Amino acid sequence: MRRGLVLGALGIAAIAAAGFGVTSATPIDSSPLAGLAGDPAKGEIVFIASGCASCHAAPDTEGDAKLVLAGGQRFASDFGTFIAPNISSDPEAGIGAWSLEDFASAVKKGVSPDGQHYYPAFPYTAYSLMSDQDVVDLWAFWQTLPADATPSQPHEVGFPFNIRRSVGVWKLLYMTDDWVMAEAATPEIELGRYLVEALAHCGECHTPRDALGGLDRSAWLAGAPNPTGRGTIPSLTPEDLTWGPIEIAYYLETGFTPDFDSAGGHMVAVVENFAKLPASDREAVAAYLKALP
Amino acid sequence: MKKHLAAAVAFAALGCGTAAMAQTDFSAELKARQGQFRIMAINLGILGGMAQGKTEYNAEAAQAAADTLVAISMVQQTPMWPAGSDNMSIDGTRAQPTIWEQNDDFLSKWGDFGTAAKAIQAAAAGGVEGLGPVMGQVGGTCSACHDTHRAPAN
């Protein structure tokens, strides 16, 4: 498995070297953003649904301290350990000096202001489906967040994964503008699809990955090994997740399973976010999950 | 006679062995602490069923369930969590070593459950509308502790 990964990545690095132009990081087309006014109150909802603070707050913070996006949480993977960067509004250590276009390029394309690819530990493959209005609202909310001067730490990623260009090839393979659920039968399922597939990026943990770390969309939300190396992330397909819609929505509100055990691990942060969203959002997620094949 | 003695010695040794086992497998402590979580789950189920609209709201039953949660929150925890009864040392538990390494944090999170249980106790008889928010609060305290101190199920 590991050898396969290394060979695959070497292959990618070779292709990357060959196709220099194809793999360069190009910023987003900013024209759709022009003329959109940001609403910070709506942006806060996008912020919560997207789980920004769950990964970018400093380790072991609780309550309002989670709004200080100082970074520092560690995310182990087969490719090395990624350390969430400072994305607070600090102009030096964070992203306070960014423009809206910089922000939109990062969130929706995984491209940094200086033209580098971000590693897909940052779930821009999901956020690429975020609506332009939501990006603009999110950036408006960002302006209300505190600054923190803690410097970002470098990722602990070895050769060949430290070749950022190779991420360009990875993006060619795995970035898509298509929904996994091609047709949403009702407006509620459509809202659930937006929450699950785009903002809340549920597939990042609940969908298995292939040897190159790309999501296997043919096994969408069908469960996967826990990237921490311990245990399994459960399947959410109707066949495996037998909870009813009310029970799913209730779990997202309170953390209680149908037999009144409670959430653990990273789902605690997810439930904390979903509990703050409108009940209709939690019901929409349940409707979407029940509509999966 | 010699044979009998040997048998007796063997028997005694076996007996000692069993006694030593009983001291180190912590089965009594595991049953006690896992049992208290079961009692919590059953009574949270009564309240949660009403909050979800699965069962009809009944003030008396809700109050009894909430009172039980408060009672459990008053059970002293330390004797049920002897050193060495973590999931790295023995089978049959998901208790992480952090419970002992960060014992103040563990006990403070247990205290948070007690606070949330009292909030449910105060709200339980006041109608089904009041149950939702306090159930969320108690769920948050369960998860906060499980996030750190309980290992994943599989």
Interface residues (C-beta under 8 A of the other chain):
Chain A: E62 N226 R230 G231 T232 I246 E247 Y250 E253 T254 G255 F256 D259 F260 D261 S262 A263 G264 G265 M267 V268 A269 V271 E272 A275
Chain B: M40 A41 I42 L44 G45 G48 A51 Q52 G53 K54 G132 M135 G136 V138 G139 G140 C142 S143 A144 H146 D147 R150 A151 P152 A153 N154
